Amino acid sequence: QVQLVESGGGSVQAGGSLRLSCAASAYTYTYDTYSWGWFRQAPGSGRVGVAAIDSDGTTAYADSVKGRFTISRDNAKKILYLEMNSLQPDDTDVYYCAADEFVAVTTHVPDPGIFGYWGQGTQVTVSS
């Protein structure tokens, strides 16, 4: 079983930056074969894809974050990152990381229903 713990959320002003981290449990011995994603969720709404990366390093981003956010993974440390730059108030949400095996990442962030493992979420608040 994969356990994920997010960190790095917080409050920033518009134009600022944050880096989210998602640490996988030490028992995730198949970390290298997993695909990973970042999703966001507003109160009363479903989860929406932000970025994803597969085991080969292929990445995909939501149009709204292209050029501003960067997803990356450190296989040795078993940590997933989301570097968020030029943040805007519309980026305010709870952000979740997710993982699962054999999830293909092509030109779009995969549907959140494909991922079986989720973190607890971290709040990102951007003020104008």
VOLO-69654 format. One record per atom (N, C-alpha, C): residue number from 0; atom name; z, y, x. Coordinates in nm, 2 decimals, padded with zeros to 4 digits. Example, Ala and Ser with C-alpha at 12.3 -4.5 7.8 and 13.67 -1.06 7.14 Angstrom:
2
- 0|N|00.78|-00.57|01.32
- 0|CA|00.78|-00.45|01.23
- 0|C|00.78|-00.33|01.32
- 1|N|00.71|-00.22|01.28
- 1|CA|00.71|-00.11|01.37
- 1|C|00.79|00.00|01.29
//
This chain:
128
- 0|N|00.00|-00.12|00.09
- 0|CA|00.00|00.00|00.00
- 0|C|00.00|00.12|00.09
- 1|N|-00.07|00.22|00.04
- 1|CA|-00.09|00.35|00.12
- 1|C|00.00|00.45|00.06
- 2|N|00.09|00.51|00.14
- 2|CA|00.17|00.62|00.09
- 2|C|00.12|00.75|00.16
- 3|N|00.11|00.86|00.08
- 3|CA|00.05|00.98|00.13
- 3|C|00.15|01.09|00.11
- 4|N|00.17|01.18|00.21
- 4|CA|00.26|01.29|00.19
- 4|C|00.19|01.42|00.24
- 5|N|00.18|01.51|00.15
- 5|CA|00.11|01.64|00.18
- 5|C|00.21|01.74|00.23
- 6|N|00.16|01.84|00.30
- 6|CA|00.24|01.95|00.35
- 6|C|00.15|02.07|00.38
- 7|N|00.21|02.18|00.40
- 7|CA|00.13|02.30|00.44
- 7|C|00.09|02.40|00.33
- 8|N|00.13|02.37|00.21
- 8|CA|00.10|02.47|00.10
- 8|C|00.19|02.59|00.11
- 9|N|00.16|02.69|00.03
- 9|CA|00.25|02.81|00.04
- 9|C|00.18|02.92|-00.03
- 10|N|00.23|03.04|-00.01
- 10|CA|00.18|03.16|-00.07
- 10|C|00.12|03.25|00.04
- 11|N|00.00|03.30|00.01
- 11|CA|-00.07|03.39|00.11
- 11|C|-00.14|03.50|00.03
- 12|N|-00.18|03.60|00.10
- 12|CA|-00.26|03.71|00.03
- 12|C|-00.40|03.68|00.05
- 13|N|-00.48|03.73|-00.04
- 13|CA|-00.63|03.71|-00.04
- 13|C|-00.68|03.74|00.10
- 14|N|-00.77|03.66|00.15
- 14|CA|-00.82|03.67|00.28
- 14|C|-00.75|03.59|00.39
- 15|N|-00.63|03.54|00.35
- 15|CA|-00.55|03.46|00.44
- 15|C|-00.60|03.32|00.46
- 16|N|-00.52|03.24|00.54
- 16|CA|-00.56|03.11|00.57
- 16|C|-00.43|03.02|00.55
- 17|N|-00.46|02.89|00.52
- 17|CA|-00.36|02.79|00.52
- 17|C|-00.42|02.66|00.57
- 18|N|-00.34|02.57|00.63
- 18|CA|-00.39|02.44|00.66
- 18|C|-00.30|02.34|00.59
- 19|N|-00.36|02.26|00.51
- 19|CA|-00.29|02.15|00.44
- 19|C|-00.30|02.02|00.53
- 20|N|-00.20|01.94|00.53
- 20|CA|-00.19|01.82|00.60
- 20|C|-00.16|01.70|00.50
- 21|N|-00.21|01.59|00.53
- 21|CA|-00.18|01.47|00.44
- 21|C|-00.15|01.35|00.54
- 22|N|-00.03|01.31|00.55
- 22|CA|00.01|01.21|00.64
- 22|C|00.01|01.07|00.57
- 23|N|-00.05|00.97|00.63
- 23|CA|-00.05|00.84|00.57
- 23|C|00.07|00.76|00.63
- 24|N|00.12|00.67|00.55
- 24|CA|00.23|00.59|00.60
- 24|C|00.19|00.51|00.72
- 25|N|00.29|00.47|00.80
- 25|CA|00.27|00.40|00.92
- 25|C|00.21|00.26|00.90
- 26|N|00.22|00.21|00.78
- 26|CA|00.18|00.08|00.75
- 26|C|00.03|00.07|00.71
- 27|N|-00.03|00.19|00.71
- 27|CA|-00.17|00.20|00.67
- 27|C|-00.26|00.16|00.78
- 28|N|-00.26|00.03|00.81
- 28|CA|-00.33|-00.02|00.93
- 28|C|-00.48|-00.02|00.92
- 29|N|-00.53|00.00|00.79
- 29|CA|-00.67|00.01|00.77
- 29|C|-00.72|00.15|00.75
- 30|N|-00.64|00.24|00.81
- 30|CA|-00.67|00.39|00.79
- 30|C|-00.81|00.42|00.82
- 31|N|-00.86|00.36|00.93
- 31|CA|-00.99|00.40|00.98
- 31|C|-01.10|00.37|00.88
- 32|N|-01.08|00.27|00.79
- 32|CA|-01.19|00.23|00.70
- 32|C|-01.18|00.30|00.56
- 33|N|-01.08|00.39|00.55
- 33|CA|-01.06|00.46|00.43
- 33|C|-01.14|00.59|00.42
- 34|N|-01.18|00.62|00.30
- 34|CA|-01.23|00.76|00.27
- 34|C|-01.12|00.84|00.21
- 35|N|-01.13|00.97|00.23
- 35|CA|-01.02|01.06|00.19
- 35|C|-01.08|01.18|00.12
- 36|N|-01.00|01.24|00.03
- 36|CA|-01.04|01.35|-00.04
- 36|C|-00.93|01.45|-00.07
- 37|N|-00.96|01.58|-00.09
- 37|CA|-00.87|01.68|-00.14
- 37|C|-00.92|01.72|-00.27
- 38|N|-00.82|01.73|-00.36
- 38|CA|-00.85|01.77|-00.50
- 38|C|-00.75|01.88|-00.54
- 39|N|-00.79|01.95|-00.64
- 39|CA|-00.70|02.06|-00.70
- 39|C|-00.69|02.04|-00.85
- 40|N|-00.58|02.09|-00.90
- 40|CA|-00.55|02.07|-01.04
- 40|C|-00.47|02.19|-01.09
- 41|N|-00.52|02.25|-01.20
- 41|CA|-00.46|02.36|-01.26
- 41|C|-00.37|02.30|-01.38
- 42|N|-00.27|02.37|-01.42
- 42|CA|-00.19|02.32|-01.54
- 42|C|-00.28|02.29|-01.66
- 43|N|-00.26|02.17|-01.72
- 43|CA|-00.34|02.14|-01.84
- 43|C|-00.48|02.10|-01.81
- 44|N|-00.52|02.09|-01.69
- 44|CA|-00.66|02.05|-01.65
- 44|C|-00.66|01.92|-01.57
- 45|N|-00.78|01.86|-01.56
- 45|CA|-00.80|01.75|-01.47
- 45|C|-00.81|01.79|-01.33
- 46|N|-00.81|01.69|-01.24
- 46|CA|-00.83|01.71|-01.10
- 46|C|-00.98|01.73|-01.07
- 47|N|-01.00|01.83|-00.98
- 47|CA|-01.13|01.87|-00.94
- 47|C|-01.15|01.85|-00.79
- 48|N|-01.26|01.79|-00.75
- 48|CA|-01.29|01.77|-00.61
- 48|C|-01.30|01.90|-00.53
- 49|N|-01.24|01.90|-00.41
- 49|CA|-01.26|02.01|-00.32
- 49|C|-01.34|01.97|-00.20
- 50|N|-01.30|01.86|-00.13
- 50|CA|-01.37|01.81|-00.01
- 50|C|-01.34|01.67|00.00
- 51|N|-01.42|01.60|00.08
- 51|CA|-01.40|01.46|00.10
- 51|C|-01.46|01.42|00.24
- 52|N|-01.41|01.31|00.30
- 52|CA|-01.46|01.27|00.42
- 52|C|-01.45|01.11|00.42
- 53|N|-01.56|01.05|00.47
- 53|CA|-01.55|00.90|00.47
- 53|C|-01.52|00.85|00.61
- 54|N|-01.52|00.72|00.62
- 54|CA|-01.49|00.66|00.75
- 54|C|-01.58|00.69|00.86
- 55|N|-01.71|00.73|00.83
- 55|CA|-01.81|00.76|00.93
- 55|C|-01.80|00.91|00.97
- 56|N|-01.72|00.98|00.90
- 56|CA|-01.71|01.13|00.92
- 56|C|-01.80|01.21|00.84
- 57|N|-01.87|01.15|00.74
- 57|CA|-01.95|01.23|00.65
- 57|C|-01.86|01.31|00.56
- 58|N|-01.90|01.44|00.54
- 58|CA|-01.82|01.52|00.46
- 58|C|-01.90|01.58|00.34
- 59|N|-01.82|01.62|00.24
- 59|CA|-01.88|01.68|00.12
- 59|C|-01.78|01.79|00.07
- 60|N|-01.84|01.90|00.02
- 60|CA|-01.75|02.00|-00.03
- 60|C|-01.80|02.05|-00.16
- 61|N|-01.70|02.10|-00.24
- 61|CA|-01.74|02.17|-00.36
- 61|C|-01.81|02.30|-00.33
- 62|N|-01.90|02.35|-00.41
- 62|CA|-01.98|02.47|-00.38
- 62|C|-01.89|02.59|-00.36
- 63|N|-01.78|02.59|-00.43
- 63|CA|-01.69|02.71|-00.42
- 63|C|-01.62|02.72|-00.29
- 64|N|-01.61|02.62|-00.21
- 64|CA|-01.54|02.63|-00.09
- 64|C|-01.62|02.61|00.04
- 65|N|-01.75|02.59|00.02
- 65|CA|-01.84|02.57|00.13
- 65|C|-01.84|02.69|00.22
- 66|N|-01.83|02.67|00.35
- 66|CA|-01.82|02.78|00.44
- 66|C|-01.68|02.84|00.46
- 67|N|-01.59|02.80|00.38
- 67|CA|-01.45|02.86|00.39
- 67|C|-01.35|02.75|00.42
- 68|N|-01.37|02.63|00.37
- 68|CA|-01.28|02.52|00.39
- 68|C|-01.34|02.41|00.48
- 69|N|-01.26|02.35|00.56
- 69|CA|-01.30|02.24|00.65
- 69|C|-01.21|02.12|00.64
- 70|N|-01.26|02.00|00.61
- 70|CA|-01.19|01.88|00.60
- 70|C|-01.20|01.81|00.73
- 71|N|-01.10|01.75|00.78
- 71|CA|-01.10|01.67|00.90
- 71|C|-01.00|01.56|00.90
- 72|N|-01.01|01.47|00.99
- 72|CA|-00.91|01.36|00.99
- 72|C|-00.88|01.32|01.14
- 73|N|-00.76|01.29|01.16
- 73|CA|-00.71|01.25|01.30
- 73|C|-00.67|01.10|01.28
- 74|N|-00.76|01.01|01.32
- 74|CA|-00.74|00.87|01.30
- 74|C|-00.62|00.82|01.38
- 75|N|-00.60|00.87|01.50
- 75|CA|-00.49|00.83|01.58
- 75|C|-00.35|00.86|01.52
- 76|N|-00.35|00.98|01.46
- 76|CA|-00.22|01.03|01.40
- 76|C|-00.21|00.99|01.25
- 77|N|-00.33|00.94|01.19
- 77|CA|-00.33|00.91|01.05
- 77|C|-00.30|01.03|00.96
- 78|N|-00.36|01.14|00.99
- 78|CA|-00.34|01.26|00.92
- 78|C|-00.47|01.32|00.88
- 79|N|-00.48|01.36|00.75
- 79|CA|-00.60|01.43|00.70
- 79|C|-00.56|01.58|00.69
- 80|N|-00.66|01.66|00.72
- 80|CA|-00.64|01.81|00.71
- 80|C|-00.73|01.88|00.62
- 81|N|-00.69|01.99|00.57
- 81|CA|-00.78|02.08|00.50
- 81|C|-00.75|02.22|00.55
- 82|N|-00.84|02.27|00.63
- 82|CA|-00.83|02.41|00.68
- 82|C|-00.89|02.50|00.58
- 83|N|-00.81|02.60|00.53
- 83|CA|-00.86|02.68|00.42
- 83|C|-00.86|02.83|00.47
- 84|N|-00.97|02.89|00.48
- 84|CA|-00.99|03.02|00.53
- 84|C|-01.04|03.11|00.42
- 85|N|-01.03|03.24|00.43
- 85|CA|-01.08|03.34|00.34
- 85|C|-01.03|03.31|00.20
- 86|N|-00.91|03.27|00.18
- 86|CA|-00.86|03.23|00.05
- 86|C|-00.86|03.34|-00.05
- 87|N|-00.89|03.30|-00.17
- 87|CA|-00.90|03.40|-00.28
- 87|C|-00.81|03.36|-00.40
- 88|N|-00.77|03.45|-00.48
- 88|CA|-00.68|03.41|-00.60
- 88|C|-00.73|03.29|-00.68
- 89|N|-00.86|03.28|-00.69
- 89|CA|-00.92|03.16|-00.76
- 89|C|-00.89|03.03|-00.70
- 90|N|-00.85|03.03|-00.57
- 90|CA|-00.81|02.91|-00.50
- 90|C|-00.67|02.86|-00.54
- 91|N|-00.60|02.94|-00.61
- 91|CA|-00.46|02.90|-00.65
- 91|C|-00.46|02.78|-00.74
- 92|N|-00.38|02.67|-00.70
- 92|CA|-00.37|02.55|-00.77
- 92|C|-00.28|02.46|-00.69
- 93|N|-00.25|02.34|-00.75
- 93|CA|-00.18|02.24|-00.68
- 93|C|-00.29|02.15|-00.62
- 94|N|-00.27|02.12|-00.49
- 94|CA|-00.37|02.05|-00.41
- 94|C|-00.32|01.91|-00.38
- 95|N|-00.40|01.81|-00.40
- 95|CA|-00.36|01.67|-00.38
- 95|C|-00.46|01.61|-00.28
- 96|N|-00.40|01.52|-00.19
- 96|CA|-00.49|01.43|-00.11
- 96|C|-00.50|01.30|-00.18
- 97|N|-00.61|01.23|-00.15
- 97|CA|-00.63|01.10|-00.21
- 97|C|-00.70|01.01|-00.11
- 98|N|-00.69|00.88|-00.12
- 98|CA|-00.75|00.79|-00.03
- 98|C|-00.79|00.66|-00.10
- 99|N|-00.89|00.59|-00.05
- 99|CA|-00.92|00.45|-00.09
- 99|C|-01.03|00.40|00.00
- 100|N|-01.04|00.27|00.00
- 100|CA|-01.14|00.20|00.08
- 100|C|-01.28|00.21|00.02
- 101|N|-01.38|00.21|00.10
- 101|CA|-01.52|00.18|00.06
- 101|C|-01.57|00.28|-00.05
- 102|N|-01.52|00.41|-00.03
- 102|CA|-01.57|00.51|-00.12
- 102|C|-01.68|00.59|-00.04
- 103|N|-01.80|00.59|-00.10
- 103|CA|-01.91|00.66|-00.03
- 103|C|-01.90|00.81|-00.05
- 104|N|-01.92|00.88|00.06
- 104|CA|-01.93|01.03|00.05
- 104|C|-02.07|01.07|00.09
- 105|N|-02.14|01.13|00.00
- 105|CA|-02.27|01.17|00.03
- 105|C|-02.29|01.32|00.02
- 106|N|-02.35|01.37|-00.09
- 106|CA|-02.37|01.52|-00.10
- 106|C|-02.26|01.58|-00.19
- 107|N|-02.18|01.50|-00.26
- 107|CA|-02.09|01.56|-00.35
- 107|C|-01.95|01.49|-00.33
- 108|N|-01.85|01.56|-00.37
- 108|CA|-01.71|01.50|-00.36
- 108|C|-01.70|01.39|-00.47
- 109|N|-01.66|01.27|-00.43
- 109|CA|-01.65|01.16|-00.53
- 109|C|-01.56|01.20|-00.64
- 110|N|-01.58|01.13|-00.75
- 110|CA|-01.50|01.15|-00.87
- 110|C|-01.35|01.11|-00.84
- 111|N|-01.25|01.18|-00.88
- 111|CA|-01.12|01.15|-00.85
- 111|C|-01.07|01.01|-00.90
- 112|N|-01.13|00.96|-01.00
- 112|CA|-01.10|00.83|-01.06
- 112|C|-01.13|00.72|-00.97
- 113|N|-01.21|00.74|-00.86
- 113|CA|-01.24|00.64|-00.77
- 113|C|-01.13|00.61|-00.67
- 114|N|-01.05|00.71|-00.65
- 114|CA|-00.94|00.70|-00.55
- 114|C|-00.82|00.64|-00.61
- 115|N|-00.76|00.54|-00.54
- 115|CA|-00.64|00.47|-00.59
- 115|C|-00.51|00.52|-00.54
- 116|N|-00.51|00.60|-00.43
- 116|CA|-00.39|00.64|-00.37
- 116|C|-00.38|00.79|-00.36
- 117|N|-00.27|00.85|-00.40
- 117|CA|-00.25|00.99|-00.42
- 117|C|-00.12|01.04|-00.36
- 118|N|-00.13|01.16|-00.30
- 118|CA|00.00|01.22|-00.26
- 118|C|00.06|01.29|-00.38
- 119|N|00.17|01.36|-00.35
- 119|CA|00.25|01.42|-00.46
- 119|C|00.21|01.56|-00.49
- 120|N|00.12|01.62|-00.41
- 120|CA|00.07|01.75|-00.44
- 120|C|00.14|01.86|-00.36
- 121|N|00.07|01.97|-00.33
- 121|CA|00.13|02.08|-00.27
- 121|C|00.07|02.21|-00.33
- 122|N|00.16|02.31|-00.36
- 122|CA|00.12|02.43|-00.43
- 122|C|00.05|02.53|-00.33
- 123|N|-00.06|02.58|-00.37
- 123|CA|-00.12|02.69|-00.29
- 123|C|-00.13|02.81|-00.39
- 124|N|-00.08|02.92|-00.35
- 124|CA|-00.08|03.04|-00.43
- 124|C|-00.14|03.15|-00.35
- 125|N|-00.25|03.21|-00.40
- 125|CA|-00.31|03.33|-00.33
- 125|C|-00.30|03.45|-00.42
- 126|N|-00.24|03.55|-00.36
- 126|CA|-00.22|03.68|-00.44
- 126|C|-00.33|03.78|-00.40
- 127|N|-00.36|03.87|-00.49
- 127|CA|-00.46|03.97|-00.46
- 127|C|-00.40|04.09|-00.40
//
